[in-house]
Amino acid sequence: MLTKLKVKDKFNKELPADPDQNNTRRQVHKACFSYATPRIPTAPQLLHVSPEMAETLGLSAEDTASEAFLQVFSGQKVLEGTAPYAMCYGGHQFGHWAGQLGDGRAINLMEVEQGGKTWALQLKGAGETPYSRTADGLAVLRSSVREHLCSEAMYHLGVPTTRSLSLMLTGDQVLRDVMYDGNSAYEKGAVVCRTAPSFIRFGNFQIFTSRKDKETLKALTDFTIRHYFPSLEAGTKAGYIEFFRTVCARTMEMVLHWQRVGFVHGVMNTDNLSILGLTIDYGPYGWLEGYDPNWTPNTTDRQNRRYRYGQQPNVALWNLAQLGSALMPLIEEVQPLQEILDNCQQQFPNDYLQMMSQKLGLKNMNPVAHELITDLVQQLQLTETDMTIFFRTLSQLRTTTDLADDTQLEPLVLPAIYLPEEYTEELKEKWRSWLLRYQAQLQQEQSNDTQRQTSMNVVNPKYVLRNYMAQLAIDAANAGDYTIINELYELLKTPYADNPEQEKWFAKRPEWARHKVGCSMLSCSS
């Protein structure tokens, strides 16, 4: 059945391998990867497949239902002719250099060519590798459900992302301390097959520069340019500079999409930044529900909030600066890299304003529109206001809406406010004032209400994978019910559609989820 997969490995064919093939924790030098065989699960069970991703790889529904699919994508069997491996990379974690990190619980199975594109297939949670450090290399159902659903949800939101092919139980129990508070417990083991054109990260380049290994750094960089940036010239200073420029542009575009839909990554370490500008490593992520630029879903980051929503663009620039430093041995000149970073820093605020104007359905980016956006961001923080619901509901405003009438004003605001008792007369008047100014700008632009609503609804999703929704799917799956996983998967394939039959998911986070572990508080434990 899986002979349909057109395997064409490159990374483990063209780049230097670790000569030591023992699966022992160690420092790996002058190698881009180490061979690693997935751990054989006790009793694998397929829970969900992305039919779209399977079709992209050339697999049918019959193929994904086969025993061969179950075996290969649970780690039970290595596909003939392939040589699984774990990547070697380093990284900055929470701003501090952490040295060698690497694929500690991810094993790359193969690369597949289909439809003129290449896809790397990687198992997350498939056991130990030389980079596992003190961990077991496994993953649990809880985090695997979140990764599988979110990867595909982000793709359908139009956010650059890695994707997910399948979600499986392993039949094994995995010990985890969810909140790192000493209360360890056994959870169901699981494995996800992640897919992407490549899983190369910023940290892949950093590790070699940190070790003054220019030869392997050059080999990796030339490989990356040759296969993923073919319009650029590998092996030249000019080519390396343009490579950095392109990575910067793609990374900032990705973060702009995050800000657009209210996504918070939670762990923007340099080893979690894709060289292709794709969202990678779905750990303690979350969607901004109550609009708060200082919010992060990651309990590990609770004190400093380094990776909070409002800080994501600046962190991306900081990470790009670290990538620039890693490429310095090849470029040997700071100025062109600094100019690229400076241009990104100057350009992003303009891109942000343009993105926000699209969310508001404004055609003209003038001082009035700029002021409206600035004031709105402040207004949203006066009370706990749901970002997704507010922008989606705002599209219903008409240039003829009588905002002096509370019965027409309040449906535009109240559905997004978490605590109605905070909707005081003073707050009501502030919202009335802002909406009147916004309405006046729309009138000045001679906005067509129907066309504007359509354009706003293209960039403002109605449905996103809120943490409480993922937790409901996890709780049901732990009880042996996998229907919510599929229901959410189907819902999030069309996040911009109205889907009135799924209106129950167009709702604020319920109060029971406000402080529940997995809904408001998440850790890196998986």
VOMARTI-347362 format. One record per residue (C-alpha): residue in one letter; chain; y, z, x. Coordinates in Angstrom, 3 decimals. Example, Ala and Ser with C-alpha at 12.3 -4.5 7.8 and 13.67 -1.06 7.14 Angstrom:
BEGIN
<pt "a" "A" <-4.500 7.800 12.300>> <pt "s" "A" <-1.060 7.140 13.670>> 
//
This chain:
BEGIN
<pt "m" "A" <0.000 0.000 0.000>> <pt "l" "A" <2.542 1.013 2.667>> <pt "t" "A" <1.885 -2.160 4.639>> <pt "k" "A" <4.895 -3.473 2.674>> <pt "l" "A" <7.090 -1.343 4.924>> <pt "k" "A" <8.437 -3.623 7.633>> <pt "v" "A" <8.439 -1.165 10.512>> <pt "k" "A" <10.766 -2.091 13.357>> <pt "d" "A" <11.470 0.930 15.523>> <pt "k" "A" <14.414 0.718 17.912>> <pt "f" "A" <15.572 4.222 18.835>> <pt "n" "A" <12.224 5.290 20.267>> <pt "k" "A" <11.599 1.880 21.846>> <pt "e" "A" <14.886 1.215 23.616>> <pt "l" "A" <16.099 4.666 24.643>> <pt "p" "A" <14.672 7.111 27.202>> <pt "a" "A" <11.965 9.458 25.929>> <pt "d" "A" <11.125 12.996 26.935>> <pt "p" "A" <8.053 12.599 29.180>> <pt "d" "A" <6.712 16.005 28.133>> <pt "q" "A" <4.734 15.515 24.922>> <pt "n" "A" <3.865 19.176 24.408>> <pt "n" "A" <5.391 20.686 21.296>> <pt "t" "A" <6.993 23.656 23.052>> <pt "r" "A" <10.577 24.851 22.777>> <pt "r" "A" <12.472 23.763 25.859>> <pt "q" "A" <15.604 22.189 27.276>> <pt "v" "A" <15.150 18.423 27.296>> <pt "h" "A" <17.024 16.475 29.980>> <pt "k" "A" <17.791 12.773 30.456>> <pt "a" "A" <16.083 11.860 27.197>> <pt "c" "A" <17.361 10.884 23.759>> <pt "f" "A" <14.295 12.169 21.908>> <pt "s" "A" <10.941 13.919 22.132>> <pt "y" "A" <7.799 12.726 20.396>> <pt "a" "A" <6.805 15.091 17.580>> <pt "t" "A" <4.057 14.983 14.990>> <pt "p" "A" <4.723 16.347 11.488>> <pt "r" "A" <2.882 19.506 10.484>> <pt "i" "A" <0.022 18.774 8.086>> <pt "p" "A" <0.781 20.383 4.712>> <pt "t" "A" <-1.910 22.332 2.877>> <pt "a" "A" <-1.649 20.717 -0.555>> <pt "p" "A" <1.196 18.195 -0.850>> <pt "q" "A" <2.529 17.327 -4.278>> <pt "l" "A" <5.091 14.652 -5.093>> <pt "l" "A" <7.866 16.048 -7.324>> <pt "h" "A" <10.390 13.237 -7.417>> <pt "v" "A" <11.138 9.798 -5.979>> <pt "s" "A" <14.383 7.840 -5.988>> <pt "p" "A" <13.268 4.488 -7.476>> <pt "e" "A" <16.473 2.850 -6.207>> <pt "m" "A" <15.879 3.970 -2.635>> <pt "a" "A" <12.216 2.996 -2.839>> <pt "e" "A" <13.151 -0.479 -4.074>> <pt "t" "A" <15.697 -0.771 -1.251>> <pt "l" "A" <12.829 -0.173 1.183>> <pt "g" "A" <10.638 -2.741 -0.553>> <pt "l" "A" <8.394 -0.221 -2.333>> <pt "s" "A" <7.318 -0.476 -5.975>> <pt "a" "A" <6.587 2.293 -8.466>> <pt "e" "A" <2.896 1.661 -7.781>> <pt "d" "A" <3.498 2.160 -4.066>> <pt "t" "A" <5.318 5.465 -4.495>> <pt "a" "A" <2.574 6.759 -6.799>> <pt "s" "A" <-0.119 5.998 -4.227>> <pt "e" "A" <-2.111 8.434 -2.128>> <pt "a" "A" <-0.848 6.675 0.997>> <pt "f" "A" <2.767 7.410 0.028>> <pt "l" "A" <1.928 11.064 -0.605>> <pt "q" "A" <0.231 11.382 2.763>> <pt "v" "A" <2.861 9.673 4.895>> <pt "f" "A" <5.961 11.173 3.280>> <pt "s" "A" <4.583 14.696 3.142>> <pt "g" "A" <3.687 14.555 6.840>> <pt "q" "A" <-0.050 14.647 6.170>> <pt "k" "A" <-0.678 11.346 7.930>> <pt "v" "A" <1.199 9.293 10.520>> <pt "l" "A" <1.495 5.646 9.543>> <pt "e" "A" <-0.454 3.457 11.939>> <pt "g" "A" <1.726 1.807 14.577>> <pt "t" "A" <4.514 4.394 14.404>> <pt "a" "A" <5.490 7.156 16.847>> <pt "p" "A" <7.423 9.989 15.138>> <pt "y" "A" <10.073 11.808 17.157>> <pt "a" "A" <12.844 14.404 17.108>> <pt "m" "A" <16.307 13.608 18.474>> <pt "c" "A" <17.984 15.505 21.290>> <pt "y" "A" <21.610 16.483 20.684>> <pt "g" "A" <24.063 19.314 21.154>> <pt "g" "A" <27.126 20.375 19.242>> <pt "h" "A" <30.012 22.657 18.499>> <pt "q" "A" <29.113 25.192 15.808>> <pt "f" "A" <32.061 26.896 14.114>> <pt "g" "A" <34.272 25.725 16.981>> <pt "h" "A" <32.074 26.985 19.824>> <pt "w" "A" <29.871 24.908 22.106>> <pt "a" "A" <26.256 25.739 21.270>> <pt "g" "A" <24.505 23.676 23.936>> <pt "q" "A" <21.299 21.862 23.074>> <pt "l" "A" <20.450 21.841 19.370>> <pt "g" "A" <18.431 18.772 18.366>> <pt "d" "A" <16.202 18.029 15.376>> <pt "g" "A" <14.745 21.487 14.894>> <pt "r" "A" <13.163 20.734 11.521>> <pt "a" "A" <13.622 17.002 11.141>> <pt "i" "A" <11.132 14.426 12.378>> <pt "n" "A" <11.964 10.722 12.369>> <pt "l" "A" <8.964 8.800 11.083>> <pt "m" "A" <9.988 5.195 11.590>> <pt "e" "A" <12.687 2.574 11.146>> <pt "v" "A" <12.233 -0.052 8.452>> <pt "e" "A" <13.909 -3.432 7.986>> <pt "q" "A" <14.416 -4.729 4.484>> <pt "g" "A" <16.931 -7.090 2.938>> <pt "g" "A" <18.746 -7.584 6.220>> <pt "k" "A" <19.311 -3.855 6.671>> <pt "t" "A" <17.663 -1.172 8.765>> <pt "w" "A" <16.682 2.243 7.439>> <pt "a" "A" <15.546 5.235 9.462>> <pt "l" "A" <13.108 7.446 7.527>> <pt "q" "A" <13.121 11.110 8.423>> <pt "l" "A" <11.197 14.129 7.115>> <pt "k" "A" <13.180 17.341 6.823>> <pt "g" "A" <11.023 20.462 6.802>> <pt "a" "A" <8.013 18.875 8.504>> <pt "g" "A" <7.459 21.574 11.109>> <pt "e" "A" <8.271 22.562 14.653>> <pt "t" "A" <9.714 20.338 17.360>> <pt "p" "A" <10.816 21.090 20.924>> <pt "y" "A" <14.275 21.731 19.427>> <pt "s" "A" <13.250 24.346 16.843>> <pt "r" "A" <14.420 27.244 19.034>> <pt "t" "A" <13.317 30.424 17.230>> <pt "a" "A" <12.767 28.759 13.825>> <pt "d" "A" <9.620 27.394 12.172>> <pt "g" "A" <10.895 23.883 11.432>> <pt "l" "A" <10.062 24.202 7.741>> <pt "a" "A" <12.138 23.938 4.569>> <pt "v" "A" <11.858 25.514 1.142>> <pt "l" "A" <11.962 24.066 -2.357>> <pt "r" "A" <15.369 25.606 -3.036>> <pt "s" "A" <17.229 23.736 -0.301>> <pt "s" "A" <15.115 20.605 -0.631>> <pt "v" "A" <15.984 20.141 -4.314>> <pt "r" "A" <19.652 20.491 -3.408>> <pt "e" "A" <19.410 17.937 -0.591>> <pt "h" "A" <17.427 15.390 -2.602>> <pt "l" "A" <19.690 15.502 -5.636>> <pt "c" "A" <22.971 15.658 -3.739>> <pt "s" "A" <22.194 12.786 -1.371>> <pt "e" "A" <21.630 10.448 -4.293>> <pt "a" "A" <24.467 11.903 -6.380>> <pt "m" "A" <26.950 11.288 -3.571>> <pt "y" "A" <25.763 7.714 -3.195>> <pt "h" "A" <26.424 7.018 -6.867>> <pt "l" "A" <29.837 8.700 -6.600>> <pt "g" "A" <30.714 6.082 -4.001>> <pt "v" "A" <30.857 8.586 -1.147>> <pt "p" "A" <29.461 7.387 2.223>> <pt "t" "A" <26.206 9.312 2.603>> <pt "t" "A" <22.684 9.508 3.896>> <pt "r" "A" <20.172 9.180 1.074>> <pt "s" "A" <16.860 10.638 -0.055>> <pt "l" "A" <13.635 8.837 -0.864>> <pt "s" "A" <11.342 11.627 -1.985>> <pt "l" "A" <10.892 15.341 -2.622>> <pt "m" "A" <7.507 17.009 -2.165>> <pt "l" "A" <5.966 20.431 -2.243>> <pt "t" "A" <3.816 21.225 0.782>> <pt "g" "A" <1.553 23.792 -0.864>> <pt "d" "A" <2.584 26.339 1.784>> <pt "q" "A" <4.665 29.505 1.571>> <pt "v" "A" <7.701 29.840 3.833>> <pt "l" "A" <9.390 33.128 4.749>> <pt "r" "A" <13.177 33.090 4.372>> <pt "d" "A" <16.042 35.603 4.354>> <pt "v" "A" <18.321 33.826 1.883>> <pt "m" "A" <21.497 35.834 2.526>> <pt "y" "A" <20.690 37.031 6.061>> <pt "d" "A" <20.719 40.625 4.821>> <pt "g" "A" <17.226 41.707 5.871>> <pt "n" "A" <15.595 40.918 2.522>> <pt "s" "A" <13.111 38.222 3.528>> <pt "a" "A" <10.736 36.780 0.938>> <pt "y" "A" <8.212 33.966 0.690>> <pt "e" "A" <9.298 30.770 -1.044>> <pt "k" "A" <7.610 27.473 -1.862>> <pt "g" "A" <7.624 25.073 1.088>> <pt "a" "A" <8.929 21.556 0.581>> <pt "v" "A" <9.789 18.410 2.497>> <pt "v" "A" <12.394 15.718 1.817>> <pt "c" "A" <12.334 12.180 3.180>> <pt "r" "A" <15.898 11.409 4.163>> <pt "t" "A" <17.053 7.843 4.791>> <pt "a" "A" <20.020 6.329 6.615>> <pt "p" "A" <20.736 3.332 8.826>> <pt "s" "A" <20.731 5.898 11.630>> <pt "f" "A" <20.823 9.678 12.034>> <pt "i" "A" <22.803 9.559 15.296>> <pt "r" "A" <25.454 12.286 15.331>> <pt "f" "A" <28.498 13.214 17.418>> <pt "g" "A" <26.292 15.768 19.131>> <pt "n" "A" <23.953 13.061 20.451>> <pt "f" "A" <26.758 11.951 22.779>> <pt "q" "A" <28.073 15.426 23.539>> <pt "i" "A" <24.825 16.716 25.021>> <pt "f" "A" <24.776 14.130 27.813>> <pt "t" "A" <28.422 14.559 28.755>> <pt "s" "A" <27.954 18.329 28.854>> <pt "r" "A" <25.154 17.760 31.383>> <pt "k" "A" <27.079 15.122 33.346>> <pt "d" "A" <24.362 12.606 32.486>> <pt "k" "A" <26.477 9.452 32.363>> <pt "e" "A" <23.489 7.125 32.614>> <pt "t" "A" <21.855 8.333 29.369>> <pt "l" "A" <25.248 8.620 27.667>> <pt "k" "A" <25.917 4.967 28.451>> <pt "a" "A" <22.449 3.917 27.292>> <pt "l" "A" <22.918 5.694 23.953>> <pt "t" "A" <26.461 4.397 23.424>> <pt "d" "A" <25.523 0.801 24.247>> <pt "f" "A" <22.494 1.085 21.951>> <pt "t" "A" <24.658 2.417 19.105>> <pt "i" "A" <27.268 -0.314 19.479>> <pt "r" "A" <24.667 -3.055 19.814>> <pt "h" "A" <22.795 -2.128 16.644>> <pt "y" "A" <25.389 -0.496 14.362>> <pt "f" "A" <28.735 -1.932 15.498>> <pt "p" "A" <27.678 -5.495 16.421>> <pt "s" "A" <31.210 -6.901 16.196>> <pt "l" "A" <32.175 -4.755 19.196>> <pt "e" "A" <31.350 -5.432 22.825>> <pt "a" "A" <28.973 -2.932 24.382>> <pt "g" "A" <29.244 -2.031 28.045>> <pt "t" "A" <33.016 -2.440 28.372>> <pt "k" "A" <35.913 0.001 28.323>> <pt "a" "A" <37.614 -1.992 25.562>> <pt "g" "A" <34.417 -1.928 23.525>> <pt "y" "A" <34.059 1.846 23.876>> <pt "i" "A" <37.672 2.361 22.788>> <pt "e" "A" <37.174 0.189 19.705>> <pt "f" "A" <33.933 2.030 19.002>> <pt "f" "A" <35.829 5.311 18.959>> <pt "r" "A" <38.556 3.804 16.763>> <pt "t" "A" <35.993 2.591 14.240>> <pt "v" "A" <34.136 5.917 14.132>> <pt "c" "A" <37.450 7.709 13.567>> <pt "a" "A" <38.359 5.412 10.681>> <pt "r" "A" <34.952 5.762 9.022>> <pt "t" "A" <34.929 9.546 9.417>> <pt "m" "A" <38.379 9.997 7.893>> <pt "e" "A" <37.469 7.639 5.042>> <pt "m" "A" <34.396 9.765 4.329>> <pt "v" "A" <36.459 12.960 4.245>> <pt "l" "A" <39.019 11.308 1.968>> <pt "h" "A" <36.186 10.657 -0.493>> <pt "w" "A" <35.139 14.306 -0.188>> <pt "q" "A" <38.665 15.376 -1.124>> <pt "r" "A" <38.735 12.878 -3.992>> <pt "v" "A" <35.666 14.268 -5.743>> <pt "g" "A" <36.189 17.901 -4.674>> <pt "f" "A" <33.171 18.122 -2.364>> <pt "v" "A" <33.000 20.853 0.284>> <pt "h" "A" <30.454 20.249 3.033>> <pt "g" "A" <30.303 23.833 4.233>> <pt "v" "A" <29.048 23.233 7.805>> <pt "m" "A" <31.176 20.606 9.557>> <pt "n" "A" <29.749 21.289 12.997>> <pt "t" "A" <29.802 18.324 15.385>> <pt "d" "A" <26.021 18.069 15.125>> <pt "n" "A" <26.489 17.531 11.387>> <pt "l" "A" <28.871 14.574 11.715>> <pt "s" "A" <27.301 11.120 11.519>> <pt "i" "A" <28.442 8.477 14.000>> <pt "l" "A" <28.372 6.039 11.045>> <pt "g" "A" <30.761 8.086 8.907>> <pt "l" "A" <28.046 9.178 6.472>> <pt "t" "A" <27.752 12.572 4.815>> <pt "i" "A" <24.804 14.211 6.531>> <pt "d" "A" <22.960 17.555 6.322>> <pt "y" "A" <23.340 18.968 2.814>> <pt "g" "A" <23.170 22.711 3.407>> <pt "p" "A" <25.579 25.209 1.820>> <pt "y" "A" <27.697 22.549 0.127>> <pt "g" "A" <29.531 22.903 -3.146>> <pt "w" "A" <31.974 21.251 -5.506>> <pt "l" "A" <35.440 22.650 -5.952>> <pt "e" "A" <35.328 24.120 -9.427>> <pt "g" "A" <38.289 26.469 -9.618>> <pt "y" "A" <40.836 24.487 -7.574>> <pt "d" "A" <41.256 26.513 -4.383>> <pt "p" "A" <41.939 24.798 -1.030>> <pt "n" "A" <40.720 27.954 0.742>> <pt "w" "A" <37.273 27.925 -0.863>> <pt "t" "A" <34.081 27.406 1.125>> <pt "p" "A" <30.551 27.779 -0.274>> <pt "n" "A" <29.190 28.993 3.082>> <pt "t" "A" <28.754 32.774 3.293>> <pt "t" "A" <28.442 32.483 7.089>> <pt "d" "A" <32.013 31.158 7.100>> <pt "r" "A" <33.333 33.665 4.591>> <pt "q" "A" <35.603 35.530 7.022>> <pt "n" "A" <37.350 32.687 8.872>> <pt "r" "A" <36.850 29.918 6.295>> <pt "r" "A" <36.935 27.308 9.030>> <pt "y" "A" <35.252 24.744 6.804>> <pt "r" "A" <37.205 25.371 3.608>> <pt "y" "A" <38.091 22.464 1.309>> <pt "g" "A" <41.715 22.108 2.378>> <pt "q" "A" <40.799 22.214 6.064>> <pt "q" "A" <38.193 19.442 6.045>> <pt "p" "A" <40.549 16.638 7.234>> <pt "n" "A" <41.783 18.752 10.159>> <pt "v" "A" <38.251 19.771 11.116>> <pt "a" "A" <37.192 16.120 11.061>> <pt "l" "A" <40.013 15.321 13.507>> <pt "w" "A" <38.988 18.250 15.721>> <pt "n" "A" <35.405 17.011 15.740>> <pt "l" "A" <36.560 13.493 16.547>> <pt "a" "A" <38.491 14.901 19.499>> <pt "q" "A" <35.218 16.398 20.760>> <pt "l" "A" <33.549 13.007 20.386>> <pt "g" "A" <36.409 11.450 22.327>> <pt "s" "A" <35.845 13.976 25.094>> <pt "a" "A" <32.152 13.073 25.113>> <pt "l" "A" <33.027 9.383 25.598>> <pt "m" "A" <35.491 10.072 28.413>> <pt "p" "A" <33.000 9.381 31.241>> <pt "l" "A" <32.722 5.821 29.905>> <pt "i" "A" <36.451 5.277 29.238>> <pt "e" "A" <37.969 7.394 32.010>> <pt "e" "A" <41.356 7.478 30.318>> <pt "v" "A" <42.712 9.938 27.795>> <pt "q" "A" <45.703 7.988 26.461>> <pt "p" "A" <43.952 5.372 24.294>> <pt "l" "A" <41.748 8.029 22.691>> <pt "q" "A" <44.717 10.303 22.040>> <pt "e" "A" <46.666 7.449 20.464>> <pt "i" "A" <43.783 6.746 18.100>> <pt "l" "A" <43.581 10.407 17.088>> <pt "d" "A" <47.359 10.608 16.634>> <pt "n" "A" <47.309 7.531 14.406>> <pt "c" "A" <44.528 9.045 12.301>> <pt "q" "A" <46.461 12.269 11.926>> <pt "q" "A" <49.582 10.387 10.863>> <pt "q" "A" <47.741 8.020 8.540>> <pt "f" "A" <45.608 10.517 6.617>> <pt "p" "A" <48.463 12.131 4.602>> <pt "n" "A" <49.478 8.648 3.413>> <pt "d" "A" <45.905 7.833 2.482>> <pt "y" "A" <45.621 11.171 0.675>> <pt "l" "A" <48.750 10.494 -1.386>> <pt "q" "A" <47.479 7.036 -2.248>> <pt "m" "A" <44.125 8.502 -3.311>> <pt "m" "A" <45.819 11.161 -5.445>> <pt "s" "A" <48.056 8.550 -7.065>> <pt "q" "A" <44.904 6.661 -8.066>> <pt "k" "A" <43.435 9.845 -9.536>> <pt "l" "A" <46.641 10.184 -11.567>> <pt "g" "A" <46.733 6.525 -12.572>> <pt "l" "A" <50.122 5.994 -10.905>> <pt "k" "A" <50.983 2.501 -9.709>> <pt "n" "A" <53.971 3.265 -7.512>> <pt "m" "A" <53.913 5.621 -4.551>> <pt "n" "A" <57.562 6.686 -4.571>> <pt "p" "A" <59.305 10.055 -4.011>> <pt "v" "A" <58.826 10.991 -7.669>> <pt "a" "A" <55.090 10.358 -7.502>> <pt "h" "A" <54.885 12.232 -4.205>> <pt "e" "A" <56.626 15.221 -5.774>> <pt "l" "A" <54.354 15.092 -8.819>> <pt "i" "A" <51.276 15.246 -6.577>> <pt "t" "A" <52.644 18.097 -4.467>> <pt "d" "A" <53.610 20.111 -7.529>> <pt "l" "A" <50.277 19.441 -9.249>> <pt "v" "A" <48.286 20.804 -6.306>> <pt "q" "A" <50.333 24.004 -6.535>> <pt "q" "A" <50.063 24.075 -10.313>> <pt "l" "A" <46.271 23.848 -10.252>> <pt "q" "A" <46.166 27.037 -8.191>> <pt "l" "A" <48.227 29.151 -10.597>> <pt "t" "A" <45.042 29.912 -12.460>> <pt "e" "A" <41.377 29.045 -11.931>> <pt "t" "A" <41.471 25.406 -13.012>> <pt "d" "A" <38.412 23.172 -12.840>> <pt "m" "A" <39.211 20.120 -10.721>> <pt "t" "A" <36.656 17.707 -12.196>> <pt "i" "A" <37.384 18.563 -15.824>> <pt "f" "A" <41.169 18.535 -15.349>> <pt "f" "A" <41.403 15.047 -13.839>> <pt "r" "A" <38.869 13.580 -16.247>> <pt "t" "A" <40.680 15.074 -19.244>> <pt "l" "A" <44.106 14.029 -17.964>> <pt "s" "A" <43.177 10.388 -18.458>> <pt "q" "A" <43.377 11.045 -22.213>> <pt "l" "A" <47.144 11.620 -22.020>> <pt "r" "A" <49.141 8.895 -23.755>> <pt "t" "A" <52.704 7.906 -23.049>> <pt "t" "A" <53.372 8.709 -26.718>> <pt "t" "A" <51.699 12.141 -26.685>> <pt "d" "A" <54.053 14.741 -28.160>> <pt "l" "A" <53.887 17.423 -25.473>> <pt "a" "A" <56.225 19.655 -27.464>> <pt "d" "A" <53.315 20.065 -29.877>> <pt "d" "A" <50.890 22.699 -28.531>> <pt "t" "A" <48.005 21.100 -30.395>> <pt "q" "A" <48.495 17.973 -28.252>> <pt "l" "A" <49.388 19.790 -25.042>> <pt "e" "A" <46.583 22.318 -24.860>> <pt "p" "A" <43.588 19.930 -25.069>> <pt "l" "A" <44.885 18.426 -21.820>> <pt "v" "A" <44.875 21.760 -19.991>> <pt "l" "A" <42.809 24.497 -21.636>> <pt "p" "A" <39.354 22.867 -21.245>> <pt "a" "A" <39.755 23.148 -17.466>> <pt "i" "A" <40.941 26.770 -17.298>> <pt "y" "A" <38.229 29.327 -16.608>> <pt "l" "A" <39.989 32.408 -17.925>> <pt "p" "A" <41.911 31.537 -21.110>> <pt "e" "A" <43.593 34.952 -21.080>> <pt "e" "A" <45.487 33.791 -17.990>> <pt "y" "A" <46.966 30.911 -19.986>> <pt "t" "A" <50.178 32.763 -20.698>> <pt "e" "A" <53.337 31.401 -22.298>> <pt "e" "A" <54.852 31.107 -18.833>> <pt "l" "A" <51.926 29.083 -17.555>> <pt "k" "A" <51.926 26.951 -20.692>> <pt "e" "A" <55.551 26.027 -20.099>> <pt "k" "A" <54.877 25.162 -16.473>> <pt "w" "A" <52.128 22.815 -17.547>> <pt "r" "A" <54.357 21.330 -20.258>> <pt "s" "A" <57.101 20.739 -17.704>> <pt "w" "A" <54.778 19.016 -15.225>> <pt "l" "A" <53.098 16.882 -17.886>> <pt "l" "A" <56.473 15.791 -19.246>> <pt "r" "A" <57.529 14.657 -15.757>> <pt "y" "A" <54.202 12.896 -15.291>> <pt "q" "A" <54.526 11.233 -18.692>> <pt "a" "A" <58.058 10.096 -17.833>> <pt "q" "A" <56.792 8.494 -14.640>> <pt "l" "A" <54.087 6.671 -16.584>> <pt "q" "A" <56.706 5.425 -19.038>> <pt "q" "A" <58.933 4.294 -16.190>> <pt "e" "A" <55.981 2.322 -14.786>> <pt "q" "A" <55.367 0.864 -18.268>> <pt "s" "A" <51.806 2.137 -17.986>> <pt "n" "A" <49.229 0.680 -20.352>> <pt "d" "A" <47.347 3.732 -21.661>> <pt "t" "A" <43.990 2.015 -22.099>> <pt "q" "A" <44.046 0.311 -18.718>> <pt "r" "A" <45.220 3.505 -17.005>> <pt "q" "A" <42.435 5.575 -18.559>> <pt "t" "A" <39.889 3.026 -17.383>> <pt "s" "A" <41.283 3.016 -13.834>> <pt "m" "A" <41.454 6.820 -13.717>> <pt "n" "A" <37.888 7.181 -14.926>> <pt "v" "A" <36.687 4.948 -12.099>> <pt "v" "A" <37.853 7.443 -9.458>> <pt "n" "A" <37.557 10.720 -11.392>> <pt "p" "A" <33.893 11.499 -12.069>> <pt "k" "A" <32.869 13.191 -15.281>> <pt "y" "A" <29.669 14.627 -13.808>> <pt "v" "A" <29.109 16.165 -10.381>> <pt "l" "A" <26.251 18.278 -9.048>> <pt "r" "A" <27.731 21.707 -9.614>> <pt "n" "A" <25.842 24.467 -7.834>> <pt "y" "A" <24.794 26.131 -11.088>> <pt "m" "A" <23.238 22.847 -12.222>> <pt "a" "A" <21.241 22.571 -9.019>> <pt "q" "A" <20.206 26.210 -9.403>> <pt "l" "A" <18.904 25.597 -12.924>> <pt "a" "A" <16.757 22.779 -11.529>> <pt "i" "A" <15.554 25.046 -8.705>> <pt "d" "A" <14.688 27.936 -11.016>> <pt "a" "A" <12.743 25.605 -13.324>> <pt "a" "A" <10.961 23.958 -10.373>> <pt "n" "A" <9.936 27.338 -8.997>> <pt "a" "A" <8.340 27.940 -12.387>> <pt "g" "A" <6.531 24.600 -12.243>> <pt "d" "A" <8.930 22.635 -14.475>> <pt "y" "A" <10.389 19.593 -12.722>> <pt "t" "A" <12.056 17.962 -15.728>> <pt "i" "A" <15.560 19.213 -14.903>> <pt "i" "A" <15.348 17.617 -11.457>> <pt "n" "A" <14.767 14.261 -13.098>> <pt "e" "A" <17.341 14.888 -15.835>> <pt "l" "A" <20.061 15.628 -13.278>> <pt "y" "A" <18.978 12.725 -11.111>> <pt "e" "A" <19.342 10.320 -14.050>> <pt "l" "A" <22.656 11.861 -15.133>> <pt "l" "A" <24.176 11.603 -11.649>> <pt "k" "A" <23.260 7.945 -11.278>> <pt "t" "A" <26.209 7.181 -13.581>> <pt "p" "A" <28.713 9.973 -12.846>> <pt "y" "A" <31.722 8.000 -14.104>> <pt "a" "A" <30.187 7.074 -17.467>> <pt "d" "A" <30.944 9.148 -20.558>> <pt "n" "A" <27.261 9.724 -21.475>> <pt "p" "A" <28.129 11.673 -24.652>> <pt "e" "A" <24.463 12.666 -25.090>> <pt "q" "A" <24.773 14.609 -21.804>> <pt "e" "A" <28.033 16.344 -22.721>> <pt "k" "A" <26.460 19.748 -22.033>> <pt "w" "A" <26.820 19.034 -18.299>> <pt "f" "A" <30.550 18.310 -18.670>> <pt "a" "A" <31.387 21.969 -18.689>> <pt "k" "A" <32.853 24.670 -16.518>> <pt "r" "A" <30.558 26.865 -14.451>> <pt "p" "A" <29.151 29.530 -16.824>> <pt "e" "A" <30.149 33.119 -16.186>> <pt "w" "A" <26.585 34.114 -15.254>> <pt "a" "A" <26.895 31.798 -12.255>> <pt "r" "A" <30.217 33.155 -10.984>> <pt "h" "A" <28.646 35.482 -8.418>> <pt "k" "A" <24.992 34.418 -8.537>> <pt "v" "A" <23.273 33.599 -5.251>> <pt "g" "A" <22.801 29.833 -5.102>> <pt "c" "A" <25.699 29.179 -7.464>> <pt "s" "A" <28.686 30.727 -5.722>> <pt "m" "A" <27.183 32.144 -2.549>> <pt "l" "A" <25.101 29.985 -0.244>> <pt "s" "A" <23.887 30.311 3.308>> <pt "c" "A" <22.394 27.944 5.856>> <pt "s" "A" <18.946 29.387 5.056>> <pt "s" "A" <16.507 26.706 3.985>> 
//
